[in-house]
Amino acid sequence: MCRNIKTLFNFEPAASDYEVRAAAVQFVRKLSGFNKPSKANEEAFQLAVEEVTAAAQKLLGSLVTNAEPRNREVEAERAKIRSVKRFGTAREGQ
């Protein structure tokens, strides 16, 4: 899975349309191997992004859980802690 695609389900506030579309773009980029498609492939690329966005929104809208929604700030802090454990702290001046 693409590392840039983040979990979007069960957050408060809910994922925005922008976040869902950004995840769809990353997914289509990963599948196609294109960061930016050629003019010949642009239409197919954009159609795929639209279809994946629609499917993702449908999925997110139909999922159910009994768990409390996660807090975005808390999850971001946890991600920073995991990053420091994995990669260490940034060197001074960077």
Buried (B, 14 or more C-beta within 10 A) or exposed (E): EEEEBBEBBBBEEEBEEEBBBBBBBBBBBBEEEEEEBEEEEEEEBEEBBEEBBEEBBEEBEEEEEEEEEBEEEEEEEEEEEEEEEEEEEEEEEE
